[in-house]
Amino acid sequence: MQMDKTDLAILKELRDNGRISYRDLSRKVGIPESTIRFRVDKLVKNGIIKQFTVLVDESALGYTISALIEIRYDSAVDREELESELRSLKNVVMAYSITGDYDYVALVKCEGIDELNEIIVRIHEIKGVIRCRTHVVLSKVKEECITPV
């Protein structure tokens, strides 16, 4: 799908406030509300907008520890089991296949050090995992869950 300046303006406004009404979005972007509705529907239909969601303060839910876990994996073993396990762990909020000395990195959110330890043990138990290196987050310098538009 080809996006124009209007689509990008709509995305910027929705990124900043996903609860904005079509009427207010229409005013900010400068096009009729009916056109806004059509364009938003088109962005959803074409997969540009994957979902509408809410950002939650994880500490309010008891998740006081964030950590990055680097995973080295045996290339002779099928990776599907590892990837499936990472997707199934509720505390893993992001996981990526990466380049460099390690093969994967996972961002985890935990209620405490004991829960982090359990996750590390579970990852070590996955067939093909050779080694993990864990980095506990001490402070958040910048954390945004938005894509630049």
N, C-alpha and C positions, 0 to 999 in steps of 0.2 A: 504494500500500500504506500502510495506517495503521500507524504504529509506536507502541508503548507504552513505558512506563518500562523494562520488561525488555529490549526490543529495543535501546534506547539504552544500557542498562548493558552488554549484550553487545558492542555496537559500541565503547564506551569501552575495555573490556578488550582486545578484539582490536586496537584502534588502538595501545594501549600495548605489547602483546605478541602479535603475530600467530602465534607458535608455541605459545601456551598450549594445553594439552591440554583436551579436552572435560571431563574429570574436574575439572581445576582451575578451569576456567571455570564449571562447575556449582557448585562450592563458593563461588566469589567472588560469583556472581549470586544463588545461593540457590534454584535450581530443579533438578529432576532432569536427569541427563546426557542422557537420551533427549529431553527437551524442548529442551535446548540444541542438540542435533544437528538437530532439526526446525526450530528457529528460525533457526539459521545457514544451513541449506539454503534456507529460505524467503527470507532476506535476499539470498542469492546469486541464487536464481531470479528474484527481482523486481528485480535490478540495483542494489540498495542497496549491496551489497559487489561491487565491480567485479572485484577480483582480490586475491590474497594475494601479497605481494611482500617484498623486503628492501631496506632503505636501506643503500647502500654509501658508504663514505668515498671521495669522488672523488679526493682527493689520493693515496690508496693505489694508484689506477689510473693515476696520472700526470696527472690533470686539475688543473693548478695555477692556471688562470685561469678566472674566471667573468666574463661580461660581459652587459650588457643592450643590445640593439640595437633602436633605434626606427626604424621604416620608414615613410616617406611614400610613398603609392602614388597613381598617376594613376587617378582614379575612372572615366575613360572606357575603361579597359582591364579586361577580365575578371579578377577576383581569383583564380579557381580555380588558375591557373598558379602564382601566388605562394604560395598556401596549400599546394598540392601540393609545391612545392619546399621550403618550410619543414618540412613533415612528413617529407620524404625526407632531410634533413640530419641525420646521426647526432649531431652536436654540439649541435643545437637540442633542448633538453630540455623547453622550454615555449614556446608561441607563442600570442599572444592578439590578437584584433582589439580595438582600443581607441578611446576618444573623445579629443579634444584635437587638438593640432597635428600629431600623427603618427597613422597608421592602424593600425599593428601594433607590438607589442613582442615580442622573442624573447630568451629566456634561453639562453645558450650556455655550454658547459663545454669548455675547450681544454687541450691539453698544453703550449702555449706561445704566444708572441706571433705566431710565423709562422703557426700554425694559425688563430689568430683572424683574422689578416689575410686568409688564404685564404677563410674563411667570409664576411667582409665583402665581398670581391671577388665571390664567388659570388652573394651577395644583390643586389649592385649590378647584376649581369648579368641578373637576372630581368626579363623584359618588364614595363614599367609602373612599376618602382621609380624614384622621382624622387630620393629622398635618404635617407640613413641617418645616424643619430647614435648613436655607441657610447659606453657608459659601462663602464669596467673596474671591477670590484668590488675595493676595497682591503681591506676586512675584512667579515666576516659579523657583523652585529649580532644578527640572529635569522634562522634558516632552519629551517623545519619543513615537512615534506611531508605534513602530516596536516590533516584537516578537523576543526574544533572540533565536538564532539558534546555 
